[in-house]
Amino acid sequence: MHLSGAVRRTSTRSGNGECVEVADNLPGMVGVRDSKDPTGPVLVFAPDAWRAFVAVTRRSTT
């Protein structure tokens, strides 16, 4: 798995930098990591799985 070209972003609701970073610019995968541990592990999701997770999360927080 090659993540060196990842462009990561954090939530606009993250005011103190303690959040997850998401890289969704990679073909066929979405990388997620802890912003406090940038050299730590990365969870990798298929794009469809990530979209489903975000959709469920949004429904449960509104």
N, CA, C and O atoms as CSV, one atom per row, in Angstrom:
chain,resi,resn,atom,element,x,y,z
A,1,MET,N,N,0.838,-1.168,0.000
A,1,MET,CA,C,0.000,0.000,0.000
A,1,MET,C,C,0.891,1.242,0.000
A,1,MET,O,O,1.797,1.358,0.826
A,2,HIS,N,N,0.641,2.150,-0.904
A,2,HIS,CA,C,1.499,3.319,-1.054
A,2,HIS,C,C,0.703,4.574,-0.684
A,2,HIS,O,O,-0.219,4.960,-1.402
A,3,LEU,N,N,1.060,5.209,0.435
A,3,LEU,CA,C,0.328,6.385,0.915
A,3,LEU,C,C,1.134,7.672,0.842
A,3,LEU,O,O,0.720,8.686,1.404
A,4,SER,N,N,2.270,7.653,0.167
A,4,SER,CA,C,3.138,8.838,0.166
A,4,SER,C,C,2.518,10.034,-0.545
A,4,SER,O,O,2.906,11.170,-0.271
A,5,GLY,N,N,1.571,9.817,-1.444
A,5,GLY,CA,C,0.925,10.928,-2.137
A,5,GLY,C,C,-0.334,11.418,-1.457
A,5,GLY,O,O,-1.092,12.201,-2.029
A,6,ALA,N,N,-0.558,10.963,-0.247
A,6,ALA,CA,C,-1.795,11.307,0.462
A,6,ALA,C,C,-1.852,12.795,0.798
A,6,ALA,O,O,-0.893,13.374,1.308
A,7,VAL,N,N,-2.988,13.390,0.503
A,7,VAL,CA,C,-3.280,14.762,0.904
A,7,VAL,C,C,-4.323,14.649,1.997
A,7,VAL,O,O,-5.466,14.269,1.746
A,8,ARG,N,N,-3.920,14.981,3.206
A,8,ARG,CA,C,-4.784,14.776,4.372
A,8,ARG,C,C,-5.507,16.049,4.761
A,8,ARG,O,O,-5.017,17.161,4.560
A,9,ARG,N,N,-6.688,15.849,5.325
A,9,ARG,CA,C,-7.476,16.985,5.823
A,9,ARG,C,C,-8.105,16.592,7.143
A,9,ARG,O,O,-8.305,15.408,7.416
A,10,THR,N,N,-8.412,17.575,7.952
A,10,THR,CA,C,-9.101,17.340,9.217
A,10,THR,C,C,-10.462,18.019,9.155
A,10,THR,O,O,-10.726,18.825,8.263
A,11,SER,N,N,-11.304,17.693,10.091
A,11,SER,CA,C,-12.624,18.284,10.156
A,11,SER,C,C,-12.520,19.781,10.435
A,11,SER,O,O,-11.636,20.227,11.166
A,12,THR,N,N,-13.418,20.535,9.855
A,12,THR,CA,C,-13.468,21.972,10.148
A,12,THR,C,C,-13.940,22.211,11.575
A,12,THR,O,O,-13.789,23.316,12.096
A,13,ARG,N,N,-14.507,21.199,12.211
A,13,ARG,CA,C,-14.956,21.308,13.607
A,13,ARG,C,C,-13.845,20.998,14.599
A,13,ARG,O,O,-14.048,21.093,15.809
A,14,SER,N,N,-12.697,20.638,14.107
A,14,SER,CA,C,-11.571,20.312,14.980
A,14,SER,C,C,-10.813,21.582,15.302
A,14,SER,O,O,-10.015,22.056,14.494
A,15,GLY,N,N,-11.055,22.130,16.469
A,15,GLY,CA,C,-10.438,23.391,16.836
A,15,GLY,C,C,-9.062,23.246,17.464
A,15,GLY,O,O,-8.239,24.154,17.350
A,16,ASN,N,N,-8.796,22.130,18.121
A,16,ASN,CA,C,-7.535,21.998,18.846
A,16,ASN,C,C,-6.546,21.046,18.182
A,16,ASN,O,O,-5.494,20.759,18.753
A,17,GLY,N,N,-6.858,20.557,17.004
A,17,GLY,CA,C,-5.938,19.683,16.286
A,17,GLY,C,C,-5.952,18.234,16.732
A,17,GLY,O,O,-5.200,17.417,16.201
A,18,GLU,N,N,-6.791,17.904,17.694
A,18,GLU,CA,C,-6.881,16.523,18.159
A,18,GLU,C,C,-8.044,15.856,17.445
A,18,GLU,O,O,-9.171,15.825,17.939
A,19,CYS,N,N,-7.745,15.334,16.289
A,19,CYS,CA,C,-8.790,14.811,15.424
A,19,CYS,C,C,-8.191,13.711,14.551
A,19,CYS,O,O,-7.017,13.368,14.685
A,20,VAL,N,N,-8.988,13.179,13.683
A,20,VAL,CA,C,-8.452,12.261,12.690
A,20,VAL,C,C,-8.196,13.034,11.404
A,20,VAL,O,O,-8.828,14.056,11.135
A,21,GLU,N,N,-7.270,12.532,10.628
A,21,GLU,CA,C,-6.983,13.100,9.310
A,21,GLU,C,C,-7.416,12.078,8.273
A,21,GLU,O,O,-7.199,10.877,8.434
A,22,VAL,N,N,-8.030,12.572,7.212
A,22,VAL,CA,C,-8.538,11.708,6.159
A,22,VAL,C,C,-7.846,12.073,4.852
A,22,VAL,O,O,-7.757,13.245,4.486
A,23,ALA,N,N,-7.361,11.051,4.158
A,23,ALA,CA,C,-6.776,11.241,2.820
A,23,ALA,C,C,-7.661,10.494,1.841
A,23,ALA,O,O,-7.645,9.265,1.785
A,24,ASP,N,N,-8.441,11.253,1.062
A,24,ASP,CA,C,-9.344,10.609,0.111
A,24,ASP,C,C,-8.979,10.906,-1.341
A,24,ASP,O,O,-9.813,10.792,-2.240
A,25,ASN,N,N,-7.734,11.284,-1.553
A,25,ASN,CA,C,-7.277,11.581,-2.906
A,25,ASN,C,C,-6.556,10.400,-3.562
A,25,ASN,O,O,-6.083,10.517,-4.693
A,26,LEU,N,N,-6.470,9.283,-2.872
A,26,LEU,CA,C,-5.735,8.135,-3.388
A,26,LEU,C,C,-6.670,7.210,-4.159
A,26,LEU,O,O,-7.803,6.987,-3.732
A,27,PRO,N,N,-6.216,6.671,-5.282
A,27,PRO,CA,C,-7.096,5.800,-6.066
A,27,PRO,C,C,-7.416,4.493,-5.327
A,27,PRO,O,O,-6.518,3.744,-4.940
A,28,GLY,N,N,-8.702,4.243,-5.144
A,28,GLY,CA,C,-9.149,2.984,-4.589
A,28,GLY,C,C,-9.020,2.829,-3.090
A,28,GLY,O,O,-9.233,1.734,-2.570
A,29,MET,N,N,-8.674,3.898,-2.373
A,29,MET,CA,C,-8.554,3.777,-0.918
A,29,MET,C,C,-8.722,5.126,-0.236
A,29,MET,O,O,-8.513,6.182,-0.834
A,30,VAL,N,N,-9.106,5.060,1.035
A,30,VAL,CA,C,-9.196,6.240,1.896
A,30,VAL,C,C,-8.367,5.923,3.131
A,30,VAL,O,O,-8.619,4.933,3.819
A,31,GLY,N,N,-7.376,6.765,3.410
A,31,GLY,CA,C,-6.522,6.570,4.581
A,31,GLY,C,C,-6.963,7.460,5.725
A,31,GLY,O,O,-7.278,8.632,5.522
A,32,VAL,N,N,-6.985,6.900,6.935
A,32,VAL,CA,C,-7.415,7.642,8.121
A,32,VAL,C,C,-6.368,7.436,9.205
A,32,VAL,O,O,-5.963,6.306,9.476
A,33,ARG,N,N,-5.929,8.531,9.826
A,33,ARG,CA,C,-4.939,8.420,10.896
A,33,ARG,C,C,-5.228,9.441,11.987
A,33,ARG,O,O,-5.997,10.381,11.788
A,34,ASP,N,N,-4.605,9.245,13.132
A,34,ASP,CA,C,-4.716,10.147,14.277
A,34,ASP,C,C,-3.805,11.343,14.026
A,34,ASP,O,O,-2.609,11.167,13.790
A,35,SER,N,N,-4.346,12.545,14.072
A,35,SER,CA,C,-3.539,13.734,13.788
A,35,SER,C,C,-2.443,13.958,14.827
A,35,SER,O,O,-1.447,14.621,14.540
A,36,LYS,N,N,-2.617,13.408,16.038
A,36,LYS,CA,C,-1.595,13.562,17.079
A,36,LYS,C,C,-0.430,12.599,16.885
A,36,LYS,O,O,0.604,12.748,17.535
A,37,ASP,N,N,-0.579,11.619,16.004
A,37,ASP,CA,C,0.451,10.601,15.773
A,37,ASP,C,C,0.659,10.412,14.273
A,37,ASP,O,O,0.316,9.360,13.733
A,38,PRO,N,N,1.217,11.418,13.590
A,38,PRO,CA,C,1.321,11.360,12.134
A,38,PRO,C,C,2.212,10.237,11.601
A,38,PRO,O,O,2.107,9.889,10.424
A,39,THR,N,N,3.063,9.676,12.409
A,39,THR,CA,C,3.887,8.550,11.947
A,39,THR,C,C,3.320,7.214,12.409
A,39,THR,O,O,3.918,6.165,12.174
A,40,GLY,N,N,2.171,7.255,13.063
A,40,GLY,CA,C,1.543,6.042,13.575
A,40,GLY,C,C,0.784,5.292,12.498
A,40,GLY,O,O,0.914,5.585,11.309
A,41,PRO,N,N,-0.011,4.323,12.926
A,41,PRO,CA,C,-0.733,3.476,11.979
A,41,PRO,C,C,-1.802,4.240,11.210
A,41,PRO,O,O,-2.307,5.270,11.657
A,42,VAL,N,N,-2.127,3.706,10.051
A,42,VAL,CA,C,-3.159,4.274,9.189
A,42,VAL,C,C,-4.202,3.192,8.932
A,42,VAL,O,O,-3.865,2.064,8.572
A,43,LEU,N,N,-5.451,3.542,9.118
A,43,LEU,CA,C,-6.534,2.640,8.736
A,43,LEU,C,C,-6.862,2.922,7.278
A,43,LEU,O,O,-6.932,4.081,6.869
A,44,VAL,N,N,-7.060,1.884,6.504
A,44,VAL,CA,C,-7.356,2.046,5.083
A,44,VAL,C,C,-8.721,1.434,4.790
A,44,VAL,O,O,-8.998,0.291,5.151
A,45,PHE,N,N,-9.558,2.212,4.134
A,45,PHE,CA,C,-10.909,1.798,3.786
A,45,PHE,C,C,-11.098,1.842,2.278
A,45,PHE,O,O,-10.468,2.644,1.589
A,46,ALA,N,N,-11.961,0.982,1.772
A,46,ALA,CA,C,-12.419,1.118,0.390
A,46,ALA,C,C,-13.293,2.370,0.343
A,46,ALA,O,O,-13.983,2.662,1.319
A,47,PRO,N,N,-13.285,3.113,-0.754
A,47,PRO,CA,C,-14.089,4.344,-0.817
A,47,PRO,C,C,-15.569,4.129,-0.501
A,47,PRO,O,O,-16.171,4.955,0.186
A,48,ASP,N,N,-16.166,3.044,-0.984
A,48,ASP,CA,C,-17.580,2.781,-0.691
A,48,ASP,C,C,-17.804,2.558,0.802
A,48,ASP,O,O,-18.791,3.037,1.361
A,49,ALA,N,N,-16.903,1.842,1.441
A,49,ALA,CA,C,-17.029,1.595,2.879
A,49,ALA,C,C,-16.898,2.897,3.657
A,49,ALA,O,O,-17.621,3.110,4.631
A,50,TRP,N,N,-15.987,3.769,3.243
A,50,TRP,CA,C,-15.806,5.052,3.930
A,50,TRP,C,C,-17.055,5.918,3.781
A,50,TRP,O,O,-17.516,6.518,4.752
A,51,ARG,N,N,-17.604,5.985,2.563
A,51,ARG,CA,C,-18.822,6.783,2.353
A,51,ARG,C,C,-19.978,6.258,3.208
A,51,ARG,O,O,-20.743,7.046,3.764
A,52,ALA,N,N,-20.109,4.944,3.316
A,52,ALA,CA,C,-21.167,4.350,4.144
A,52,ALA,C,C,-20.956,4.716,5.608
A,52,ALA,O,O,-21.913,5.063,6.300
A,53,PHE,N,N,-19.719,4.643,6.089
A,53,PHE,CA,C,-19.412,5.007,7.470
A,53,PHE,C,C,-19.769,6.465,7.742
A,53,PHE,O,O,-20.402,6.768,8.753
A,54,VAL,N,N,-19.375,7.359,6.858
A,54,VAL,CA,C,-19.662,8.784,7.042
A,54,VAL,C,C,-21.177,9.024,7.023
A,54,VAL,O,O,-21.680,9.806,7.830
A,55,ALA,N,N,-21.901,8.373,6.129
A,55,ALA,CA,C,-23.348,8.545,6.044
A,55,ALA,C,C,-24.026,8.108,7.342
A,55,ALA,O,O,-24.906,8.807,7.842
A,56,VAL,N,N,-23.629,6.967,7.887
A,56,VAL,CA,C,-24.222,6.481,9.143
A,56,VAL,C,C,-23.867,7.417,10.295
A,56,VAL,O,O,-24.706,7.711,11.147
A,57,THR,N,N,-22.629,7.878,10.315
A,57,THR,CA,C,-22.192,8.787,11.374
A,57,THR,C,C,-22.975,10.096,11.326
A,57,THR,O,O,-23.395,10.602,12.366
A,58,ARG,N,N,-23.171,10.634,10.161
A,58,ARG,CA,C,-23.933,11.895,10.034
A,58,ARG,C,C,-25.371,11.722,10.501
A,58,ARG,O,O,-25.917,12.602,11.165
A,59,ARG,N,N,-25.984,10.602,10.162
A,59,ARG,CA,C,-27.372,10.363,10.586
A,59,ARG,C,C,-27.480,10.237,12.094
A,59,ARG,O,O,-28.472,10.666,12.684
A,60,SER,N,N,-26.472,9.655,12.720
A,60,SER,CA,C,-26.558,9.427,14.164
A,60,SER,C,C,-26.203,10.663,14.993
A,60,SER,O,O,-26.422,10.670,16.204
A,61,THR,N,N,-25.661,11.700,14.366
A,61,THR,CA,C,-25.278,12.905,15.112
A,61,THR,C,C,-26.201,14.078,14.847
A,61,THR,O,O,-25.991,15.164,15.386
A,62,THR,N,N,-27.211,13.877,14.034
A,62,THR,CA,C,-28.116,15.000,13.748
A,62,THR,C,C,-29.397,14.892,14.505
A,62,THR,O,O,-30.265,15.755,14.377
